Amino acid sequence: MTDQAVQPAGTQDPSRSPHGDAPHSAGAPQEAHDGGHFTGRESELAQMRADMEKAGLHTLSGRPSPHSRVLLVAGRPGSGRTALAEAFVREAAGHYGDGVLRARLTEPGDTPVPTERTARELLAALGPDPVPAGADEDELTEALRAELGRRRVLLLLDDVTLPEQVLDLLPDTRDCLVVAVASGPLTGVPDVRPCTLGGLGRDAAVSLLAAWAGAPHRTTVDPRSAELVAEACGHLPAALVLAGGWLAARPKLSVAEAAEQLGKARGSDPLERAFGLVAGSLTRTPARVLRMLALAPEGLVDAHTASSLANCPVTAARQILDEFLRLGLLRNSTLAQGCYAVPRCLDPLLRAQLAEHEGPEETVLARARMLERTVRRLRACHAVTEPEGSEARKRVAFLPRAVRFGSRREAREWLEARRPAILAAARLAVAEGGGRLDGLARRLISALARAFDAHRSPEEAAPELYRLHELVLDVAERAGLQRERAAALLNLGDLDARSGRHPRALTRYRAALDAAREEEESGRGGGGSRGARDDRGARDDRGGAHGGRGGQDPAAAARALESIGSTYEDMGDAERAADWYGRALAHHQTRDARAAAARLHGRLGAVHTGAGGYGEALRQWRAAAANFRRLGDAGAHARALAEIARVHELAGRPQETVRCCHQALQVLQDEGGGQAEDERLRAALLLRLADACDRTGDVREGRRHRQAADDLLNSHDLTVGLE
């Protein structure tokens, strides 16, 4: 397996950046690309190589640990700790034939990533088997450890906040290796080999500064001033990059003057001083764009995101982001072309700037603009999969060309590249205090669910859809929107049932039934209109979960009733299944929903057939056939008659089987459809008719029907089987 980058919280595939991230390429000096900032880290790299080979204390004592060894790179943000870890990973990857997995364990804002999310992303990266939707943390971590126990994998865990994060993911095998990046020690994690980073050595720090300053002679002609700049930066790679980028933007400024200005910069922290020097030199619009980057989900930003956040033209945002790249404030993202990533070491500084210069209302408004743009982009992502002339295509035709997609492949690539950031945007919108972004959150989730439905298989999309429906449920419960609450519970129940968690599915369906009944009662007095006006998402959201198992997605109460019956049927409890199907049938009959009632008669007939209650099964199938006949649905009418024939066959009444098969064949003949499904049903009926004729002693007639079935199957290249 080749190297894989896992993105549970925005982790990129970092290569060789002074921040520990992917290399700069647009306007950054070539020396930085070539790894000049690693000068002075050779001893740490050698230490890690030795620790990989060295026997641990448990092994020396004769009690080897059953867990993987952990190499810890400890250092403050901005020290180049991730860059060192990545350099080691590139060297060591050849020893681990199943590849490299990466996960970042802290979100922007220093929030630890939930372990279940990390485990789910790692499992998804490991293999083709889909991750069970709705699985809890214990299930996922156990499955992950079991999967890693069969492999030789190098696991890089970046931005570790707590030792428990590593312990939960630690493989139960010595064939894997874990490289953890953290600010301090990981107390309680067994067999840890720490490598602690401080600042770079003097020569290495000056070399990195010169690489980013744009002209090496600026430091060589005044080496003492260059050393003073490096000292003011604390020899930290991230601070040196910012100072170098600031110098490169001022070719006429001497290094001595730079040292003087850096010494006067506010802040006791070297990185804070270097950042303040760069940020303080920006004009009004770039300064606003910079602090608004703190709102970019997962720190991933492009020109359109920056434009919507700062409310400035896209062309201006693009130029500003390019300038930030040259200044060392951003890096190129390896996730998507045209995207940039905010170095995590700068995140707290950006948030402090945001809090100082922007009020809460403007922050919410900026997020709303960004979410609105993301919704439009997701709708275009879905629309490109629809036929020409469809309603979805017509709606997005009015969007700007930059928002639309030229092909299905382009749309899918965009969706996959930005998936972590969009999911983070949904979580942040739901978490916004006071529910001020609830409407946009529901619209975003609905649009994302539709995009997943269009570009991913149901199995592939199910785990993330499960979390999206949980977010919808959170919003609906907080806002008292019973219709949306019922829809979310139904979708979650469907995913639980599909994963075989039937008791949990029943709990969801019963809660949905209560919510639907409450909505119906309040709707009689006009109280249910708020959800209808305020959220186009919850109803659309049901499509994102691939609909209910009822097929026609009836009203929520009826769908809940039918889903409870279906779950009991899956559990093999025919009595309870028939009871709940009967309640759903009564619900449809009171509303004169004839098609749904006909279908429910069929489901009841199937349950009674499976339970051996042939009398009741015949009654239900006959009711279904009569309803389909009145509705003019000849195909469904014929299939119901075929089921009646099957029940007679199971009950040992071959003459009745012959009669019902002839009736069904006559209906198909009168319909004259000729579709593959009709022809397959016709062949099945002929085979059942042949068997029934054999049982009545009319062997010649049976042979004739069997030959007709064979001819039909051969002429249409069909296969058919009888239950």
C-alpha positions in Angstrom: 0.0 0.0 0.0 1.4 3.4 -0.9 1.6 6.3 1.5 -1.7 7.7 2.5 -2.6 11.0 4.1 -5.6 10.8 6.6 -7.4 14.0 7.3 -9.7 13.7 10.3 -8.9 17.2 11.4 -7.3 18.9 8.4 -4.0 17.1 8.3 -2.2 17.5 5.1 0.6 15.5 3.7 3.4 17.7 5.0 6.7 17.6 3.3 9.3 20.2 4.0 8.0 23.5 5.3 9.6 25.6 8.1 6.2 25.3 9.8 6.3 21.5 9.5 3.9 21.5 6.6 3.9 21.2 2.9 6.6 23.1 1.0 6.0 26.5 -0.4 6.2 26.7 -4.2 4.6 29.9 -5.4 7.2 32.6 -4.8 9.1 30.9 -2.0 12.8 30.6 -2.3 14.2 27.4 -3.7 16.5 26.9 -0.8 13.5 26.4 1.5 12.2 23.8 -0.9 15.5 21.9 -0.7 15.3 21.5 3.0 17.9 24.1 4.0 16.0 24.5 7.3 17.0 21.0 8.3 20.5 22.2 8.8 21.3 21.7 12.4 18.7 18.9 12.8 21.0 16.1 11.7 21.7 15.0 15.2 18.0 14.7 16.1 17.3 12.8 12.9 20.2 10.4 13.7 18.8 10.0 17.2 15.4 8.9 15.8 17.0 6.5 13.5 18.9 4.9 16.4 15.8 4.8 18.6 13.9 2.9 15.8 16.5 0.2 15.9 17.3 0.2 19.6 15.7 -2.4 21.9 13.3 -0.9 24.5 13.5 -1.3 28.2 10.7 -3.8 28.3 12.6 -6.0 25.8 15.8 -5.7 27.7 14.0 -6.8 30.9 12.7 -9.9 29.1 9.1 -8.6 29.0 8.7 -7.2 25.5 5.7 -4.8 25.1 2.9 -6.1 23.0 2.4 -2.6 21.6 4.2 -0.7 18.9 7.1 1.5 19.8 6.4 5.2 19.9 9.0 7.8 18.8 8.1 11.2 20.2 9.1 14.5 18.7 8.4 17.1 21.4 8.7 20.8 20.9 6.8 24.0 20.9 4.7 25.0 17.8 6.9 26.6 15.2 10.0 24.6 16.2 9.8 22.5 13.1 8.7 19.4 15.0 6.4 18.2 12.3 9.1 18.9 9.6 11.5 16.7 11.5 8.9 13.9 12.0 8.1 14.0 8.2 11.8 13.9 7.4 12.2 10.8 9.5 9.0 9.2 8.0 10.3 9.7 4.5 13.5 7.8 5.5 11.8 5.1 7.5 8.9 4.4 5.2 10.8 1.8 3.2 10.8 -0.5 6.3 7.0 -0.5 6.5 5.6 -2.3 3.4 2.0 -1.4 4.1 2.6 2.3 3.9 2.3 5.5 6.0 -0.8 6.8 7.7 -1.1 10.3 9.0 -3.6 11.9 11.3 -3.8 15.3 13.1 -5.2 15.0 16.5 -5.9 18.6 17.3 -8.3 21.0 15.5 -7.7 24.7 15.0 -8.5 26.4 18.4 -6.6 23.6 20.3 -9.7 21.3 20.4 -8.7 17.6 20.5 -10.1 15.6 17.7 -12.6 12.9 18.9 -10.9 9.5 18.8 -13.8 7.9 17.0 -13.4 10.4 14.1 -9.6 9.7 13.8 -10.1 5.9 14.0 -12.9 6.1 11.3 -10.7 8.1 9.0 -7.7 5.8 9.5 -9.9 2.7 8.8 -11.2 4.3 5.7 -7.7 4.9 4.5 -6.6 1.4 5.3 -8.8 -0.7 3.0 -11.7 -1.2 0.8 -14.1 -2.5 3.5 -16.5 0.3 4.5 -16.4 1.6 8.0 -19.7 0.7 9.8 -21.9 3.8 10.0 -22.7 4.8 13.6 -20.0 2.7 15.1 -18.9 4.0 18.5 -15.4 4.8 19.7 -14.7 1.4 21.2 -15.9 -0.5 18.1 -13.8 1.7 15.8 -10.6 1.6 17.9 -10.9 -2.1 18.3 -11.4 -2.6 14.5 -8.4 -0.2 13.8 -6.1 -2.1 16.2 -7.2 -5.4 14.7 -6.5 -4.1 11.1 -3.1 -2.6 12.0 -2.2 -5.9 13.8 -2.2 -7.6 10.4 0.0 -5.0 8.7 3.4 -3.2 8.8 2.4 0.5 9.0 4.2 3.6 10.0 1.6 5.8 11.8 2.3 9.6 12.1 0.2 11.3 14.8 0.6 15.0 14.6 -0.5 17.7 17.2 -1.0 15.2 20.0 -2.7 16.9 23.0 -3.3 14.1 25.4 -1.5 10.7 26.0 -4.9 9.0 25.8 -5.1 10.0 22.1 -2.1 7.8 21.4 -3.0 5.0 23.7 -6.4 4.6 22.0 -4.8 4.2 18.6 -1.7 2.3 19.6 -1.3 -0.8 17.4 -1.1 -4.1 19.3 1.9 -5.3 17.4 5.7 -4.6 17.2 5.5 -4.7 13.4 4.2 -1.1 13.3 5.8 2.1 14.4 4.1 5.2 15.8 5.7 8.7 15.4 4.0 11.2 17.7 4.4 15.0 17.6 3.5 16.9 20.7 4.4 19.9 22.8 5.6 17.8 25.8 6.0 14.3 27.2 3.4 11.6 26.8 3.1 10.3 30.3 1.6 6.8 30.5 2.4 5.8 26.9 4.7 2.7 27.1 8.0 2.4 25.3 8.3 6.1 24.3 11.5 7.4 22.9 11.5 11.2 23.1 13.4 13.6 20.8 13.1 17.1 22.2 13.5 20.1 19.9 14.5 23.7 20.8 15.6 26.4 18.4 18.0 25.8 15.6 21.8 26.3 16.0 23.1 29.7 15.1 24.5 28.8 11.7 21.4 26.8 10.7 19.1 29.7 11.8 21.1 32.2 9.8 21.1 29.9 6.8 17.3 29.6 7.0 16.8 33.3 7.4 19.1 33.9 4.3 17.1 31.4 2.3 13.8 33.2 2.9 15.3 36.8 2.7 15.6 36.3 -1.1 19.3 37.4 -1.5 22.0 35.5 0.4 24.4 38.5 0.2 22.1 40.5 2.5 23.2 38.3 5.4 26.7 37.5 4.4 27.7 41.2 4.2 26.4 41.8 7.7 26.6 38.4 9.6 26.3 40.0 13.0 23.0 41.7 12.2 21.8 38.4 10.7 22.7 36.7 14.0 20.8 39.4 15.9 17.7 38.7 13.8 18.0 35.0 14.4 18.4 35.6 18.2 15.3 37.8 18.2 13.4 35.0 16.5 14.5 32.6 19.2 16.1 30.5 16.4 12.6 29.1 15.8 12.1 28.0 12.2 8.6 29.5 11.9 9.7 32.9 13.3 12.8 32.9 11.0 10.6 32.2 8.0 8.3 35.2 8.8 11.3 37.5 9.3 12.9 36.3 6.1 9.7 36.7 4.1 9.2 40.2 5.5 12.8 41.0 4.5 12.3 39.6 1.0 9.4 42.0 0.6 11.7 44.9 1.4 14.8 44.5 -0.7 16.2 47.9 0.1 16.0 47.4 3.9 19.2 46.4 5.6 19.5 43.4 7.9 20.6 45.7 10.7 17.4 47.8 10.3 15.4 44.6 10.3 17.1 43.5 13.6 16.3 46.9 15.1 12.6 46.7 14.1 12.2 43.2 15.3 13.7 44.1 18.6 11.1 46.8 19.0 8.2 44.5 18.0 5.5 43.8 20.7 5.4 40.5 22.6 7.6 38.4 24.7 7.4 35.3 22.5 9.7 35.2 19.4 7.0 33.9 17.1 4.6 36.5 18.3 7.1 39.3 17.6 7.9 38.0 14.1 4.2 37.6 13.4 3.5 41.1 14.7 6.2 42.6 12.5 4.6 41.0 9.4 1.0 41.6 10.3 1.7 45.2 11.3 3.2 45.9 7.9 0.0 45.0 6.0 -2.4 47.5 4.7 -6.1 47.5 5.7 -7.6 44.9 3.3 -4.8 42.4 3.6 -4.7 42.8 7.4 -8.5 42.0 7.5 -8.0 39.0 5.2 -5.2 37.7 7.4 -7.2 37.8 10.7 -10.3 36.3 8.9 -8.2 33.2 8.1 -8.8 32.1 11.6 -12.4 31.3 10.5 -11.3 29.1 7.6 -12.5 25.5 8.5 -9.5 23.2 9.1 -7.3 26.1 8.1 -8.0 25.4 4.4 -8.5 28.5 2.3 -8.8 29.5 -1.4 -9.5 32.8 -3.1 -13.3 32.4 -2.9 -13.2 31.4 0.8 -11.0 34.4 1.6 -13.2 36.7 -0.5 -16.4 35.6 1.3 -14.8 35.8 4.7 -13.3 39.3 4.3 -16.0 40.5 1.9 -13.6 41.6 -0.8 -13.3 40.9 -4.5 -12.0 37.4 -5.5 -9.2 38.8 -7.6 -8.0 40.9 -4.7 -8.2 37.9 -2.4 -6.2 35.8 -4.8 -3.4 38.4 -5.0 -3.4 38.8 -1.2 -3.1 35.0 -0.6 -0.2 34.8 -3.0 1.5 37.6 -1.1 0.9 35.8 2.2 2.5 32.7 0.7 5.7 34.7 0.0 5.6 36.2 3.5 5.5 32.7 5.1 2.0 33.3 6.5 0.5 30.5 4.3 1.7 27.4 2.6 0.4 25.6 -0.5 -2.0 22.8 0.4 -1.4 19.4 -0.9 -5.1 18.6 -0.8 -6.3 20.7 -3.7 -4.8 22.9 -6.4 -5.3 26.6 -5.7 -5.7 26.1 -2.0 -3.6 27.3 0.9 -3.3 26.1 4.4 -2.8 28.2 7.5 0.2 26.9 9.6 -1.1 25.6 12.9 1.5 27.5 14.9 0.0 30.8 13.7 -3.6 29.8 14.5 -3.7 31.3 18.1 -2.1 34.5 16.8 -4.7 34.9 14.1 -7.5 34.2 16.6 -6.1 36.9 18.9 -6.0 39.4 16.0 -9.6 38.4 15.1 -10.8 39.0 18.7 -9.0 42.3 18.9 -10.3 43.8 15.6 -13.6 42.1 14.8 -16.8 42.0 16.8 -18.9 38.9 17.4 -21.6 40.0 14.9 -19.1 40.6 12.1 -17.5 37.2 12.8 -20.9 35.5 12.5 -21.6 37.4 9.3 -18.3 36.3 7.8 -19.0 32.7 8.6 -22.5 33.1 7.1 -21.1 34.4 3.8 -18.6 31.5 3.7 -21.3 28.9 4.4 -23.6 30.4 1.7 -20.9 30.2 -0.9 -20.1 26.6 0.2 -23.8 25.7 -0.2 -23.9 27.1 -3.8 -20.7 25.1 -4.6 -22.2 21.9 -3.2 -25.4 22.4 -5.2 -23.3 22.8 -8.4 -21.3 19.7 -7.4 -24.6 17.7 -7.3 -26.1 19.3 -10.3 -23.2 18.3 -12.7 -24.4 14.7 -12.2 -27.9 15.5 -13.3 -29.1 15.2 -16.9 -29.1 18.3 -19.2 -32.3 20.3 -18.8 -33.0 19.0 -15.3 -34.2 21.4 -12.6 -30.9 21.1 -10.8 -29.0 22.1 -13.9 -31.3 25.0 -14.5 -30.9 26.4 -11.0 -27.0 26.3 -11.1 -26.9 27.8 -14.6 -27.5 31.2 -13.0 -24.5 30.8 -10.7 -21.1 32.4 -11.6 -18.9 30.3 -13.9 -16.3 30.0 -11.2 -18.8 28.3 -8.9 -19.8 25.6 -11.5 -18.0 22.5 -12.5 -17.2 21.4 -16.0 -17.4 17.7 -15.5 -18.4 15.0 -13.0 -14.8 14.1 -12.3 -13.9 17.7 -11.5 -16.8 17.9 -9.1 -15.8 14.7 -7.3 -12.2 15.7 -7.0 -13.3 19.0 -5.5 -15.6 17.3 -3.1 -13.0 14.8 -1.9 -10.3 17.4 -1.5 -12.5 19.8 0.5 -14.4 17.1 2.4 -12.6 17.6 5.8 -13.0 21.4 5.6 -16.7 21.2 4.6 -17.5 18.7 7.4 -15.7 21.0 9.8 -17.7 23.9 8.6 -20.9 22.0 9.3 -19.8 21.2 12.8 -18.7 24.8 13.5 -22.0 26.2 12.2 -24.0 23.8 14.4 -21.8 24.7 17.4 -22.3 28.5 16.9 -23.7 30.0 20.1 -27.4 31.0 20.1 -28.2 28.9 17.0 -27.6 31.9 14.8 -26.3 29.8 11.9 -28.8 26.9 12.3 -30.6 27.7 9.0 -27.4 27.8 7.0 -26.1 24.7 8.8 -29.2 22.7 7.8 -28.9 23.9 4.2 -25.2 23.1 4.1 -25.8 19.6 5.5 -28.6 19.0 3.0 -26.4 20.1 0.1 -23.5 18.0 1.3 -25.7 14.9 1.7 -26.9 15.3 -1.9 -23.3 15.7 -3.1 -22.3 12.6 -1.3 -25.3 10.8 -2.8 -24.3 11.8 -6.3 -20.5 11.1 -6.0 -20.1 8.3 -3.5 -21.5 4.8 -3.1 -24.0 4.3 -0.2 -21.5 2.3 1.7 -18.8 4.8 1.2 -21.0 7.8 2.3 -22.8 6.1 5.2 -20.4 6.9 8.0 -20.2 10.6 7.3 -24.0 10.8 6.5 -24.6 9.3 10.0 -22.7 12.2 11.6 -24.4 14.8 9.4 -27.8 13.5 10.4 -26.7 13.7 14.1 -25.8 17.3 13.5 -29.3 17.9 12.0 -30.8 16.2 15.0 -28.9 18.5 17.4 -30.1 21.6 15.6 -33.7 20.3 15.4 -33.8 19.4 19.1 -32.3 22.8 20.1 -34.8 24.7 17.9 -37.8 22.5 18.6 -38.3 21.6 15.0 -40.2 18.3 15.2 -40.4 17.7 11.4 -36.6 18.0 11.0 -36.1 16.0 14.2 -38.3 13.2 12.8 -36.5 13.2 9.5 -33.1 13.0 11.1 -34.1 10.2 13.4 -35.6 8.2 10.5 -32.4 8.6 8.5 -30.3 7.5 11.5 -32.6 4.6 12.1 -32.2 3.5 8.4 -28.4 3.6 8.7 -28.5 1.7 12.1 -30.8 -0.9 10.6 -28.6 -1.3 7.5 -25.6 -1.9 9.8 -27.5 -4.6 11.8 -27.9 -2.5 14.9 -31.6 -3.3 15.2 -32.3 -2.3 18.8 -30.8 1.1 18.2 -32.7 1.5 15.0 -36.0 0.7 16.8 -35.2 3.4 19.4 -34.6 5.9 16.6 -37.8 5.0 14.8 -40.0 5.1 17.9 -38.5 8.6 18.7 -39.2 9.7 15.1 -42.8 8.4 15.5 -43.3 10.5 18.6 -41.8 13.6 16.9 -43.9 13.1 13.8 -47.1 12.8 15.9 -46.2 15.9 17.8 -45.6 17.7 14.5 -49.0 16.5 13.2 -50.7 17.8 16.3 -49.0 21.2 16.3 -49.5 21.5 12.5 -53.3 21.4 13.0 -52.9 24.7 14.8 -50.2 26.1 12.4 -47.3 25.4 14.8 -45.5 23.2 12.3 -44.9 25.8 9.6 -41.7 27.1 11.0 -39.7 24.1 9.9 -41.3 24.1 6.5 -40.3 27.7 5.9 -37.0 27.7 7.7 -35.4 24.5 6.4 -35.4 23.1 3.0 -32.7 20.8 4.3 -34.4 18.2 6.5 -36.8 17.1 3.8 -34.0 17.0 1.3 -31.7 15.4 3.8 -33.8 12.2 3.7 -32.6 11.8 0.1 -29.0 12.1 1.3 -29.5 9.1 3.4 -30.9 7.3 0.4 -34.5 7.5 1.6 -36.5 5.3 3.9 -36.9 1.6 3.3 -40.6 2.2 2.6 -39.7 3.0 -1.0 -42.0 6.0 -1.6 -40.9 8.0 1.5 -44.5 8.7 2.9 -45.2 11.1 5.7 -42.9 10.7 8.7 -45.3 8.9 11.0 -46.2 6.3 8.3 -42.6 5.9 7.4 -41.7 5.4 11.1 -44.4 2.8 11.5 -43.4 0.9 8.4 -39.7 1.1 9.4 -40.4 -0.4 12.8 -42.2 -3.3 11.1 -39.4 -3.7 8.6 -36.8 -3.9 11.5 -38.8 -6.5 13.3 -39.1 -8.4 10.1 -35.3 -8.3 9.7 -35.0 -9.6 13.3 -37.2 -12.5 12.4 -40.1 -11.4 14.7 -43.0 -11.9 12.2 -45.8 -11.2 14.8 -44.5 -7.8 15.7 -43.6 -7.0 12.1 -47.2 -7.8 11.0 -48.5 -5.7 13.9 -46.5 -2.6 12.9 -47.1 -3.0 9.2 -50.8 -3.2 10.1 -50.6 0.1 11.9 -48.8 1.7 8.9 -51.5 0.3 6.6 -54.2 1.9 8.8 -52.4 5.2 8.7 -52.3 5.2 4.9 -55.9 4.1 4.6 -57.1 7.0 6.8 -55.3 9.3 4.4 -56.5 7.6 1.2 -52.9 6.9 0.2 -53.8 4.0 -2.1 -50.4 3.2 -3.6 -48.8 3.1 -0.2 -51.7 1.0 1.2 -51.3 -1.5 -1.7 -47.6 -1.7 -1.0 -48.3 -2.4 2.7 -50.7 -5.1 1.9 -47.8 -6.7 0.0 -45.4 -6.4 2.9 -48.0 -8.0 5.2 -48.5 -10.8 2.7 -44.7 -11.4 2.6 -44.5 -11.5 6.4 -47.4 -14.0 6.7 -46.0 -16.1 3.9 -42.6 -16.4 5.6 -44.3 -17.3 8.9 -46.4 -20.0 7.2 -49.7 -18.2 7.7 -51.0 -18.9 4.2 -54.6 -17.9 4.8 -53.8 -14.4 6.0 -51.0 -14.2 3.3 -53.5 -14.9 0.6 -55.9 -12.3 2.0 -53.2 -9.6 2.0 -51.8 -10.4 -1.4 -55.3 -10.4 -2.9 -55.9 -7.0 -1.4 -52.6 -5.8 -2.8 -53.5 -7.1 -6.3 -56.9 -5.5 -6.2 -55.4 -2.1 -5.2 -52.7 -2.2 -7.9 -55.4 -3.2 -10.5 -57.5 -0.2 -9.5 -54.4 2.1 -9.6 -53.7 0.8 -13.2 -50.2 -0.5 -12.2 -50.2 -3.6 -14.4 -46.6 -4.6 -13.4 -47.3 -4.5 -9.7 -50.7 -6.2 -10.2 -48.9 -9.1 -12.0 -46.3 -9.4 -9.3 -49.0 -9.6 -6.6 -50.8 -12.3 -8.6 -47.4 -14.2 -8.9 -47.1 -14.0 -5.1 -50.6 -15.4 -4.7 -49.5 -18.3 -7.0 -46.4 -18.8 -4.8 -48.5 -19.0 -1.6 -50.8 -21.6 -3.2 -47.7 -23.5 -4.3 -46.3 -23.5 -0.7 -49.7 -24.5 0.6 -49.8 -27.5 -1.7 -52.6 -26.4 -4.0 -51.2 -26.9 -7.6 -54.5 -26.3 -9.4 -54.8 -22.8 -7.8 -51.2 -22.2 -8.6 -51.9 -22.9 -12.3 -54.9 -20.6 -12.3 -53.1 -17.7 -10.7 -50.1 -18.0 -12.9 -52.3 -17.9 -16.0 -54.0 -14.7 -14.5 -50.6 -13.1 -14.0 -49.4 -14.0 -17.5 -52.6 -12.6 -18.9 -52.0 -9.3 -17.1 -48.5 -9.1 -18.5 -49.7 -9.9 -22.0 -52.3 -7.2 -21.8 -49.7 -4.7 -20.6 -47.4 -5.4 -23.4 -44.4 -3.9 -21.6 -41.6 -6.0 -22.9 -39.1 -4.5 -20.3 -36.4 -6.8 -18.9 -38.1 -6.9 -15.4 -41.4 -7.9 -17.0 -39.7 -10.6 -19.1 -37.9 -11.9 -16.0 -41.3 -12.1 -14.2 -42.9 -13.8 -17.2 -40.1 -16.4 -17.2 -40.5 -17.0 -13.5 -44.2 -17.5 -13.8 -43.7 -20.0 -16.7 -41.3 -22.0 -14.6 -43.7 -22.0 -11.6 -46.6 -22.9 -13.9 -44.5 -25.8 -15.3 -43.8 -27.1 -11.8 -47.5 -26.9 -10.9 -48.5 -28.7 -14.1 -46.1 -31.5 -13.2 -47.7 -31.8 -9.8 -51.2 -32.0 -11.3 -50.0 -34.8 -13.6 -50.0 -32.7 -16.8 -46.4 -33.4 -17.7 -46.7 -32.5 -21.3 -48.1 -29.1 -20.5 -45.4 -28.6 -17.9 -42.7 -29.4 -20.5 -44.2 -26.9 -22.9 -44.2 -24.1 -20.3 -40.6 -24.9 -19.2 -39.5 -24.8 -22.8 -41.2 -21.4 -23.3 -39.4 -20.1 -20.2 -36.0 -21.3 -21.5 -36.6 -19.7 -24.9 -37.6 -16.4 -23.2 -34.5 -16.4 -20.9 -32.2 -17.3 -23.8 -33.6 -14.7 -26.1 -33.3 -11.9 -23.6 -30.1 -13.2 -21.9 -31.8 -13.3 -18.5 -31.5 -15.3 -15.4 -34.2 -16.0 -12.9 -34.7 -18.0 -9.7 -37.7 -19.1 -7.8 -38.0 -18.8 -4.1 
